[in-house]
Amino acid sequence: MATAPYNYSYIFKYIIIGDMGVGKSCLLHQFTEKKFMADCPHTIGVEFGTRIIEVSGQKIKLQIWDTAGQERFRAVTRSYYRGAAGALMVYDITRRSTYNHLSSWLTDARNLTNPNTVIILIGNKADLEAQRDVTYEEAKQFAEENGGSPCLCSLSPSRGENVEDAFLEAAKKIFQNIQDGSLDLNAAESGVQHKPSAPQGGRLTSEPQPQREGCGC
């Protein structure tokens, strides 16, 4: 059988970080499989998902690592931060404790990733507005005071609201960093690979495509 080329030009590595129970795994499944898992078990160590998207006419494969939020797994999950081009930092809008821990997650992300890693702040479970314990305004202020979080998105994986936007916004910012030369693709820690070659006997697999772009912040 003839070897087929991969149908994407770049690979971007993402990590999803945040406290246990904030909905990181539900976010991953909604984005990669278009499914909402109401009873997601807590992640042990890390989980992995992929999806091909399109940014500025370029097809990009996202490799997404969903990390466990429990403290006992932090030593393991920290090793996955290295070489991440994008980090989605998630808190639960109904649990203030998960918001209060953002500074710790942000410190880890900044210390363990490269200086150009794009960090997106995500307020999850927007469908539970009646139980909101963290206002959008104070989260927005946190994002503005910590310049590594360029976009604050309110998400609801159960409804599929703005899930696309969070992943796409990070990809667009990473791609812009490539275009303006601020991200060195030759650096081992860039989190980006350009134009991979197909392995012998490689075959393409279909992956869901996004329907729209843009940040719904």
Buried (B, 14 or more C-beta within 10 A) or exposed (E): EEEEEBEBBBBBBBBBBBBBBBBBBBBBBBBBEEEBBEEBEEBEEBBEBEBBBBBEEEBBBBBBBBBBBBEEBEEEBBEBBBBBBBBBBBBBBBBBEBBEBBEEBBEBBBEBBBEBBBBBBBBBBBBBEEEBEBEBEEBBEBBEEBEBBBBBBBBBBBEBBBBBBBBBBBBBBBBBBBEEEEBBEEEEBBBBBEEBEEEEEBEEEEBEEBEEBEBBB
